[in-house]
Each structure stands twice: as C-alpha cells, then as structure tokens.
Amino acid sequence: MAVVTYAKETSPASETPWGLVILLGALTAMGPLAIDMYLPSLPAIGEDLRASAGQTQATVAAFLAGMAVGQFFYGPAADRFGRRPPILIGIVIFILASAGCALATTPEQLLLARFIQALGACAGGVVSRAIVRDHFDHRETARVLSLLMLVMGLAPILAPLLGGALLAFGGWRVNFWFMAAFGGLLGAAAFLRLRESRSAETTLQAQSESPFQAYFALVKQPRLIGYGLAGALNGATLFTYIASSPELLIGAYGISPQLFGWIFGLNAVGIIGANQVNRWLLRTRTPDQVLARVSLISFGFAVLLVLAAVTGIGERWTVLPLLFLVLASYGLMQGNTTAGALSVDPKRSGSTSALLGGLSFGTGALASSLAGVFHDGTPRPMALVMMLALGGSAFALRRLALPKT
C-alpha cells in the first residue's frame, strides 16, 4: 500500500495538506456528532422511553465511558497493525450501533447501544492524532491539531441544529439513522482516500512489546501524564456542560430545543475561535508558554462562574457569558497539551494518543456524572465541577509537565 509522507519540519500555510486535514477532522467528528446531535432530543427520548432525566443523562455518560474504554484498544492496534485497519473497524461498529440506538425500545437498550456506538466512534479520534504526529514535529503538530479542530468543530455547531430539525421532522430516532448514514459515507471516504502513515520505527517498537508494556512505559513518564491530565481536566468542563446543558437551558431556563441548538453552537464557535487564536499565538510562542497562561486565566473565569451560580446574580445573563469564556479555553488547551504529550515518546504515538483519549473521556464521564448526581435544577453543580477540574488542570500542568525554571 502506498504511503503518504509529509516533512517533519514546519511547513508554510500554502503547503497545508487540506485533504488530509478535512478527512481526519471528519473522522474525529464522529464522537462529537454522536454526542451533540441528540442533545435536543433528550426530553423527547425520556418521554418516549418513559425514562427519568437521570436515565437520559446517563446515556451521555455511557457514551463518554465507551469513548474512554475503546481508545485503549485502538491505540496499540494502530501502532502494531497500522492506522487504516482500526479506523475502518471502528466505523463499522459505529454504523451498526447507531442503528441499534434507533431501534431501542427501553432506556437500558439505548444505554447499551450508546456504549457500543462510542466504542466505534473513538477510533477516528485516537488514530487521527497519531496520524498527525506521524507527519509533523511538536510545534507544527500543535498548529495542525488546532486546524483539525476547526474542521471537527463544525460538529458541535451544526449537530444540535440538525438534531433539533430532525426531531421536529421525524422524531428522535431519525437522529441515529442519520448517524448511521454519516458513518457509511465516512467509511467509504476513509477506505478510498486514507493512506498508511505508520513509520518503520513505530512498527518495530510495537512489535517488540505488548500493549501493557507500552502503556506501562508511558505512565512512568511524568511529563506525559502532566500534559494528559491537564488536557483531560480542562476537557472535563466541556463534557460537564454537554451533559448538563439540556436540563439547565431547556429545563431551568425554559429555552426551546431549537434555540438551545443556537446557544450550543455559539459556544462551539468560541472554542473554534480560540483554536485559531492558538494557531496565531504559536507563530511567536511555544505551546508551553501558551499553556502556562491559559490554564490560570481559565481557572479565574471558573471561579467567577461559581460565584455567579451560587449568588444567582444576573441568572442566565451572567452564567451563559461566563460559560462561554470557560469553554473557550478548551480551544487554547487541547492542541497544545496533545502535542506536548505526543512529543514525549513519538515511537508510541498510537498508544500515547489512546492514553490521552482514555484520560479525557474517562475524566469527562466522571465529571459529567458528578454534575448529574448533584443536579438540583441550578447551574451550581456544573459550575463547581468545572472550577475543580480547571484547578486540577493548572496544578497538573505546573507540577508535572512544564519545564521547571
């Protein structure tokens, strides 16, 4: 099979491999699409399946848990067998599980189907990150990952809007049939256009050790764990918002499902905008310099969010703008923490990517579950979880990852 290679040095913008970026962005978008598209349908799903708000919110946590578990299998497989096979297998699982979600008749069936759907969806993200590291160095990896998130970022903008429209048109099950069709188109594109990029060094490394040995070698590296925890805890704010926002915006604030999609999309625009600001900052600063400042600023906004949520001052007119600022930090953190972690041990990039994804979605599942357990119809549980997560992110970054000066 032909191998496409790109220089490992920084390339000018005119040489950006847009075909590769768009394809990898679409593959990575499988997860966000499956999370965000059905959010406006959660109240309708609860009514149709006679499920409580806690049960419907659990389908979000189940998906995040599936994303966390599945990545640990795809990462070593991508190092050992190549980048293409795990992605194609994951897409097939995603298609079949999406159909299973559409056919679910009980909350338990939907919960199981969502978990399996996530086991397929996570293949795109974990292998795409490894493919980026195959082609670029540390700083350029951070820039390309930010560009990748520009493409991937269309999912949280368009998915809730499309989900709301499909809900009005044909009910909540149509959302999952659409996901199955999207998976089919994406599988065809990946089969025809995605080339193998795994290096010979990665192949030899993977063949010389078991997946358990690879993960054990990775977790012994403090800098990698520091970057991973910093990114995962920052990302936990996004997952907490995803799980909490339908009940908060539609339930507590009385916002319609259609308007919910626009508000959700506006926050996604903030994340995408921050990603592109990150690409601009990386022209004159290192990823670590950006991380050091953004981690503290985002924690400060989270503290203000808690104060607004606890006091109730301004209600939605205070909470929603602060949420926008807190969530925007995701766009400035994720590309840089991922690039930093992938630079620590490039020969195990697939396993590293899986470890990062597992940490991210595992932490996200835990955080969103905590917000759900303490749900009281106010933004307080969500805000407190976000503040704790961002405080932990800043601590992990400074204690483990950033160079000591």
Secondary structure by P-SEA (a helix, b strand, c coil): cbbbbcccccccccccaaaaaaaaaaaaaaaaaaacccccaaaaaaaaacccaaaaaaaaaaaaaaaaaaaaaaaaaaaaccccaaaaaaaaaaaaaaaaaaacccaaaaaaaaaaaaaaaaaaaaaaaaaaaacccaaaaaaaaaaaaaaaccccccaaaaaaaaaacccaaaaaaaaaaaaaaaaaaaaccccccccaaaaaaaaaccaaaaaaaaaacaaaaaaaaaaaaaaaaaaaaaacccccccccccccaaaaaaaaaaaaaaaaaaaaaaaaaaccccaaaaaacaaaaaaaaaaaaaaaaaacccccccaaaaaaaaaacccccaaaaaaaaaaacccaaaaaaaaaaaaaaaaaaaaaaaaaaaccccaaaaaaaaaaaaaaaaaaaaacccccc
